[in-house]
Amino acid sequence: MNFVNRDIVSIKDFSKQDLETIFSIATQFSKNGYDQALLKGRRVGLLFYEPSTRTRMSFDTAAQALGADTVWFAGTEGTSVMKGETLKDTIETVANYVDLIVLRHPFDGSARWAAEITTMRTRRGMPKVPIISGGDGKNEHPTQTMLDLYSMLMTQGRLESLNVALIGDLKYGRTVHSLSYALSMYGTKLSFVAPDMLQIPPHITSFLDRRGIRHSEYSRIEDAVAEADVVYMTRIQKERFPDENEYNKVKGLYRISKSTLSIAKPTMRLMHPLPRVDEISLDADDDPRAYYFQQAGNGVPIRAALLALVMGVCK
């Protein structure tokens, strides 16, 4: 599919061939470096209504590595959002200043809505400004999934028929939702490890059932780690809970330490979208199977590839 001016709001919009194109260009950037002439004269807007370190900084790094300028806000303080400006009006306004917008927003579906807003502008004779989701509420985080898949490919040599254990906050974790959708394209066996109140939502398991994907639900880490090719750990997200008392029931419930990894395969890789709180102990950092910091580093070539494709300078 043609990537030029394409909105990136859901991993479900992408085929295996699309993902292979992204991974190929990311690999070229990783091996050969970045050409600052590619996006010289272009401008990328980073609109982050929620806190972010890795997503915002890797997009910023990727854009500048390709020669683009970036304009951004991080949090709504100091912006007209504090005066009551709607998402629609902010997108309409910023679209006048930039060639592409990366959006992180707390509401489910906000990235899709923003893409519809910029599409409607074209009916008024204005240029299309593509939207790339940096995460919308508890819905999806497609570019995180792309770098997660790329990390699995780099460490396992394949994506087909892996055994992946996803652990922690599976109800509110948008990275896990997107990753489940994506891994279904590769015949992955999925193990969901969470307390009942944070298990993977039924609409995702129904999707997997329709695809014929094997999946199991567990409450103990040990039940899934021993056979896993990839263990994908997530934090319990306090900010997503409507009731803090409910959060207190599950905080600190799951923790991976160096001793936990003793039952894992030597080739297993431990991943985490980060930030971590206490769900991976510091003593695990030195284990050769720990890959979460390298995983975060893979965000730059993947997001550079996306920027180059969407702005039409790579094919």
N, C-alpha and C positions, 0 to 999 in steps of 0.2 A: 504493500500500500504506500502511496505517496505520503511523505512526512511533512511536506512544506505547508506551513501555517496550520498544522494539525494540533488540535487541543489534546492534552494528555491529562485525563481526569480519572480514568479507570483502567486497571490492568486488563479487564475483560474486553477492552476495545482492541487488544493486540493479539496477533497470531504468533506462532513459533517463528515464522519467517521474519516478522517484524523484529522480534527480540534478537534473533541471530544477527540482523543488520546492526542493531544497536551495539551488541557485544563485539562485533567485528571492528567497528569504528573505535570503540572504547579501547580495544586491544592495540589498535594502531597508535592511538594517542599515548598509551602507556609505554609502548616500545620506542616510538619515534619522537615523542614530545609534541608540543602544541604549537600551532602556527598562529601568531598574533595578527596576521593579515586576514584571517578567515572572517572575523566579525568586526574588523576595524570600522568605526563609524556607526555601529549598532549600539542600541541601549536596551538593557534588561531591567525591568522593575521587579523588585523583591518585596512583596506585601505580606508581612508576617504578623498576623493578628494574635498569634500564640507564640510562646517562647520556642526558640530553636537555636541550637549550636551547629550541629553537623549539616542539616539540610540547607540552612541559609548560607553558612560559610562555604560549603562545597559548591553551591550554585554560584556564589560570588567569585570564588576562586576559578571555577570553570569558565565563567564568562570573561573574566579578565585575562585568563590564560589564552583565550582565543581573540583577544583584542577589543572586546566589548566594554563599554562603560556600564556601571550599575548605579541605580538609584533605589533607595529602599527605606522602609521603616520597620522597626522591630518592636511590636507592642503598639497599642493605640494611643498611649499618652503622647501628647504633643501633636496629634493629628486631628483633623476635623471629625473623625469618628467620635471623639469625646464630646463634640457639639451635637451629635445625633445624626451625622451623615450616614446614609444607607450604603450597603455594599454596592448596590447598583450605581449610585452616584460616584463612589470612589473609583470603581472600575472604569466608568465612562470618562472620568477626568484623567486618570493616570494613563489610559490608553492613548491620550493625545501626546504623551511625553515619551513613550517607549515603543519598542518594536515587539516586545514579548513580556508577559507578566507571569511570574511565579507567585502563587497564592497559597498561603496557609491560613486556615480559618476554622473556628470552633464548631461551625454548624455542618451537619451531614448534608451533602449535596451542594455545598456552596461553590465548589469548583465547577460543577456542571452548570450551575446558574450563571457563574461569571463567564463561562464560555458562550452561553446563549446570549448574554448581554453584548459581548464583543462581536458575535455573529450578526446581531440585529443592527449594529453600527454600519455593516457593509450595505444594508438596504438604504442607508442614507448617503451612500457614495463614499464612505470612509473606509480606509484600509483595515483588513482583518488583523487584529492583534491576538495571537494565540495565547491560550492559558495553559500553564503547566501546574498541576496540583502539587503542593508541598505538604499535603495532608489536610483532610477535611473532617473535623470532628472524630467520631469513632467509625467512620465509613471506610475510606481507603487511603493508601499512601503509595501510589503506583511507582514513583521513581525509587523509593526505598526498596520496593520489591525487585525492581530491575537490578539494583546493585546487589541485593541479596542473592538473586539467581546467578549473577555474574560471579559472585564470591563462591558459590557452590560449584560452579563450572570450573573455576580456577583451582579449587582445592580437591575436587573429586574427579575431574576430568570428564564429567558427563552430567546431564540433568535427568536423563531417562532412568526410571525405575529406582530412584533413591528411596531410602527409608529416613523420613524426617520427623523428628519429635519437636512439637511446639509446646512450650511450657509457660505457664503464668497467667497473665490476664488475657484470656482469649475472647472474652465478651466485649470489652471496650478497646482491645488492641487493634487499631486499623492496619498496622503492618502485618499482623497475622491473617487478617481477612484477605488482604490483597495477595499475600503469599499463598494462601490456600487456593484461591482462584487460579493463580499462575501455575502452581505445581500440578494442578489437575491436567494440564496439557501434556505432562511428561510421565504420566502413569505412576506418580509417586505414591508410596504408602505413607499415610499421615497418622501420627499418634498425637492426640490432644491430651495434655496433662494440665489439669486445673481443678480447683474445688468446684462443686456443683454450681455455685452461684456465679462462677466466672468461666464456665465451659463455653466452647465454641457455639455461636448462635445457630438455631435450627435452620435458618435460611441458607447457611453455608453448607451444613451437612446434607441438606436436600439437594443443593447444587452438585455436591460431590457424588451423591447417590445417582443422580441423573447421568453423570459422566462415567459411572462405574468405577469410581476411585475407592480403594480400600482405606478405611479409616477406623480408628479405635479411640475410645475415651478412657483415661486413667486418672486416678487421684494421687498416685505415687510416682515420683521421678524415676525411681529404680525400675519400674515396670517398663519404661520406654527407652532408657539411655543405653542399655547394654547392646541392643541391636541397631541403634541409629547410626546412619552415615553422617547426619547433621543434627545437632541439638540446637534449637533456636529458642533462646531464653528471652523472656520479656519481664519488665517490672510490673508490679501492681500499681495501676495509675490512679493515685489518690484524687487527682483533679477531675476524673470522669465520674466519680461516685456521687450520686445525689444525696447520700446520707453518710456522714463520716463514721458513724457507728458501724455501718456495714463494712467500710474499709478497714476498720480496726480489727474486725473478725478474721481478715485474711492477710493483713500485712505481715511480711516476714515468713509466710507459710512455706515458701519454696526457696531453697538455697542450694547452689552448686558450689562445691569446694573441690580442692585437689583430691580429697579422698573419694568424693562422688565420681570423679573421672576415672578412678581405678578400675571400674567395671566396664568402661567404654572401650570401643575398638581403637587400636593405635591410629587408624586412618580417619577416625571421626574428627569433625571440626565443630567447636563450640562457637556459636554466633549469638549476637545480641544487637538489636537496632540502636541501643544506647539512648538516653543515659541509664546507667545502672544505679541502684540505690544500695541494696544489700543482698540481692538475689544471686550475685556471683561474688564469691569471696576473693580477696586480693591474692591469696595464695594460688588461685587458679591462673593468674596472669602469666606465670612462668611455665605453665604446662604447654608443650608444643602443639597441643590440640586447640588451645585458645586462639581464636581468629578475629575477635570482635574489633580490635583496633585496626587491623588490616582491612577488615570489612568496611569500616568507616572511610578509610582511605580510598576505597574503590568508588566512592561517591563522586569523586572529581572526574575521572575519565568517563563514567557512565553519564553524568549530567552534562559534560562537555559534548559528548556524542549526541545527546538529545537536543541541545541548543543548536549544534551545527546542522542537524537534520531538519529541525523544525524551521530554521531560518534559511534553509535551502543552499547551504554551502558544502554539504556532503550528501552523497547518495548511497 
